[in-house]
């Protein structure tokens, strides 16, 4: 009986493998028959990323590291790029979980170029009071999936393309700040947004930016702050951790 059970499982696994292989082969053949138009893919990505200020703002993230902010394209921008780049097979899933951490594994497969990148991201599920509850572990797992998927996509789509689309989104984020009056209005709007939404004070914002006064805040700083807000929304961090 035991030998028969093993044989059945092996047959089932082989059938799944063959079905998946046939599906991938079909997708590769389709990708080869309908290759991407790179120029159109870039134009469509820029159009989507700059559809409105809210969409553009979602395209960047920022996190403090070693006393300095690091910024980059968010998972939202990565998905916009993937959808318009086309001929990609992407997937993210939780590959393992133990008492202290959860690991996500993502794959981005460029069917047209026949290149696949696999990325793993590990996130802690520990707090100062011990292991997270099941709901928070689920939230953390979803955040890990988003990060691993973003990283996989951005390793496959050329950096020059990512940077071009990201730059267009950043220009829309700050809006028209061509003179001092318009810049001050935008700066005050961002600072008020943090105060009203997260209870963050002006002093805390200046502290994380490393600036002595609001007069020293630059356009790049505004993009960083908006990136912080997006990281909080996406669950990559919290206002308490950042500020």
N, C-alpha and C positions, 0 to 999 in steps of 0.2 A: 504493500500500500504506500509506503513511504517513497519507494523508488518511482512509483507511478505519479505521485504528487509532484515530485521534483521535475519529472519529464513534462508534466502539464504546465508548470510554471515557466520552464525553459521555452516551450513552444509559444506560450503567451507573450513572453518577453521578446522573442524573435519576431512575432507578428507585429507587435507595437513598433519595433525598430524598423522593420520593412515598410510599414505604413508611414512612419515619420520620414524615412529616407525618400520614399516616393514623393511625398508632399514637398520636401525641400528641393528635390530634383526638378519638380514641376515649377516651383517658384524661381529657381535659378534660370531655367529655360525661358520663363516669362520675362525675367529681368534682362536677359541677354537680347530678347526679341524687342523689348521696349526700353532701351537705355535712357538714363536720366539726361535731362537738359540742364546742365549745371547753371547756366546763366538764369534760366527761368526759375530754378530751385532757389537761387539766392534772392532774386527779385520777389518771389512769393513769400519767402521767409521774412524779408524786410517788411513787406506789406502787412503780414500778420502780426509781427512783433511790434509794429508801430500803429496798430489799428486804433489804439487810444492810449491815454496816459496810464491807465490801470494795467493794461496788458504789457506795456513797455516796462513799467515798474516791477512786474513779476518776473522779468527776464534776467534780473541780476540778484545776487545774494552777497552778503558781507558777514564776516565773523571775526571777532578779535582773536589774535594769536600772538602770544609773546609781547603784548602791549601795543601791537600794531594791527590794523584791520587788513584782512585779506578779502578780496572780492573776486567774483567770477560769474560766468553764465550759470543761471539756475536750471533746475530740471524743466521748468516751463519753457525756457528758451531751447533746451535740448530737444524737447518733444516737438516744438514748432519746426525746428530744423529737420528732425527725423521724418515728420509728416510730409514736408516739402521736398526733402532730398530723395525720398522714395527708394524702392527696391531694398529695403532694410527689413530684417526680422529681429525684433527686440523682445526681451523678456527679463523680468526680475522676480526673484522668489527668495524666501527665507530658506537657507541651506542647512542651518544648524542653530540650536539654542541650548545654552547650558545655564548653570546657576547664576553666572555673572554677566553673560553677554549674549547677544543675538547677532547672527551673521547673515547678510544678504548676498546673493550671487546674481549678477546680471550679465547678459550676453547681448551684444550687438553684432549681427551678421550682415555684412554687405553682400547681398546675393549677386549683384552685378560684378563686383570685383573679386568675389570669392575670398573674403577676408573676415574673420570673426575675432572679436575681442571679448574676453571674459574678465570681469572685475568682481572683487569681493570687498564688502564693507562691514566692519564689525562695530557695533554700538553697545555700550554698557547698559545693563538693565538694573544697576544698583543705585540706590539713593543713600543718603546719610542715615536713613532709618531701616535700611535693608533692601531686599529684592522688591522690585516694582510689582504692583498688582497686575492681573491679567489684562485689564483694559489699557494700562499704560505700556505694557509690553507690546500690545498690538499696535499702539500709536508709534512706539519706538521702531518696531519692525517696518511699519509703513514708511517712516522717515528714512530708514536704512535702505529700503527698496528704491526710494526716489533718488537717493544719493548714488547708489551703485548703478542705476539705470542711466542717470545723467553722465557719470564718469565713463561708462561704456560707450554711449553715443558720441561723446565728445572726443573719444580716442579714435573713432572711425571716420567721422566727418572732418575734413581738413580744417586745421586751425585758422587758415586765412579766411575761410568761409564763416566760421564761428565768430571771428573778430569783426568782420564786416557787418554782420547782422547785429552783434552786440553793440557796436559803436552807434548804429542807427537808433537802437532802443535807448541808449544812454542820452543821446541828444534830445529825444522826446521827453525823457524823464525830467530833465531840468527845465525844459520849456524855453521860452524867450527870456533870457537874462542878459540881453544885449546892453542894458545900462544899469547903473547902481540901484535905481528905484525898483526896477523889476526883479533884480537879484535879491534885494532885501525882502521884498514881498514873498518871494519863493522860499527864502531862508526861514522867515517867520512862520510861514505855513507849515513847513516840515517840523520845526521845533514845537509848534502848537499841537501838531498831530501826535507827536510822542507824548507830550504832556497829557493830552486829553484821552488818548487811547491806552497808554501804558503807565501813566503816572510818573514819567521820567522827567526830572528837573533839568533846567538849562545847565547847571553845574555838572551834573552827571554826564550830559552829552559832551560838554567841553572836555571833561576828564577822559572819556574814551577816545575822543579825537586828538587829544594832546594839544588843545588850543587854549590860549590864555583868555580869549574873549570871543564873543560872537562875530566881532569885526574881522577876525582872522579865519573864519570859515570860508572855504572855497567851493567852487562848483563841484569839484571832485569829492569834497566832503559831503555834499548834499547827496550825491550818488551813493556814497558809502552808507549814509544814514538810511536812505530808502532801501538799500540792500539789507541792512540790519532788520528793518521792519518786515521785509519779505522772508527773511530767515526765521523770524518769530512766527509769522503766519504759517510757514511750511513745517514748523515743528523742529527745525534744525537746532534752534536754541531758544532761550527765553529772555525776556527783558531783564530779569534779575541777573542772569549769567553775563549778559553783554555789558550792562551798565553798573 
